[in-house]
Amino acid sequence: MNEKPESSLLVRSQETFSELNPAEKKLLCEIARGCAIDYRAECEKNEDDTLKNAPDPDWGVDRTLRANLIRWLCLDSEIGTLPA
């Protein structure tokens, strides 16, 4: 039985990082699926393309990614060899 790619990446990441927040899990699943992910806040723009309603400066855990997780994804040579 083959593991889903997101399962492989999640298992590997949980061996390195004790606990992942929801945004990090979502990122890893989308990476494994080869999909893009967008964490930007929704906001309206004026006609001149400036922000009408600036996004909340208080980023919640649903949009927070640890720098060391991103670093690990970029530098760990085994990440690219996980089953697809």
C-alpha positions as CSV (number, residue, x, y, z in Angstrom):
1,M,0.0,0.0,0.0
2,N,1.5,3.4,-1.1
3,E,1.4,6.3,1.3
4,K,0.0,9.6,0.0
5,P,2.8,12.1,-0.7
6,E,1.4,14.5,1.9
7,S,1.5,11.7,4.5
8,S,5.2,11.0,3.7
9,L,6.1,14.7,4.0
10,L,4.0,15.1,7.2
11,V,5.6,12.1,8.8
12,R,9.1,13.3,7.9
13,S,8.4,16.8,9.1
14,Q,7.0,15.5,12.4
15,E,10.2,13.6,13.0
16,T,12.0,16.9,12.7
17,F,9.5,19.3,14.3
18,S,7.6,18.1,17.3
19,E,4.3,19.9,16.6
20,L,3.0,21.6,13.4
21,N,0.4,24.3,13.5
22,P,-2.5,24.2,11.0
23,A,-0.9,26.6,8.5
24,E,2.3,24.4,8.5
25,K,0.3,21.2,7.9
26,K,-1.6,22.9,5.1
27,L,1.7,24.1,3.5
28,L,3.2,20.6,3.7
29,C,0.1,19.0,2.2
30,E,0.0,21.5,-0.7
31,I,3.7,21.1,-1.4
32,A,3.4,17.3,-1.6
33,R,0.5,17.7,-4.0
34,G,2.4,20.2,-6.1
35,C,-0.1,23.0,-5.5
36,A,0.4,26.6,-4.7
37,I,-0.9,28.1,-1.4
38,D,-1.8,31.6,-0.6
39,Y,-1.8,33.0,3.0
40,R,-2.6,36.6,2.0
41,A,-5.4,38.3,3.8
42,E,-8.4,39.4,1.8
43,C,-8.7,43.1,1.4
44,E,-10.4,45.6,-0.9
45,K,-8.4,47.9,-3.1
46,N,-9.1,51.5,-4.1
47,E,-9.2,52.5,-7.8
48,D,-5.5,53.5,-7.6
49,D,-4.7,50.0,-6.4
50,T,-3.9,51.1,-2.8
51,L,-5.5,49.1,0.0
52,K,-8.9,50.3,1.2
53,N,-9.0,48.0,4.2
54,A,-5.5,47.1,5.3
55,P,-5.2,43.5,6.5
56,D,-5.1,42.8,10.2
57,P,-1.5,43.3,11.3
58,D,-2.1,40.7,14.0
59,W,-1.3,37.5,12.1
60,G,-3.0,34.4,13.6
61,V,-1.7,30.9,13.8
62,D,-3.7,30.1,10.6
63,R,-1.1,32.2,8.6
64,T,2.0,31.6,10.7
65,L,4.9,29.6,9.3
66,R,8.1,29.0,11.3
67,A,11.3,30.1,9.5
68,N,13.1,27.0,10.5
69,L,10.4,24.9,8.8
70,I,10.8,26.9,5.5
71,R,14.6,26.6,5.9
72,W,14.3,22.8,6.4
73,L,12.1,22.5,3.3
74,C,14.7,24.4,1.2
75,L,17.8,22.7,2.5
76,D,17.0,19.1,3.4
77,S,18.1,17.0,0.4
78,E,15.8,14.1,1.3
79,I,12.6,16.2,0.8
80,G,12.8,15.9,-3.0
81,T,13.1,12.1,-2.7
82,L,9.9,11.4,-0.8
83,P,7.5,9.3,-2.7
84,A,5.1,11.2,-5.0
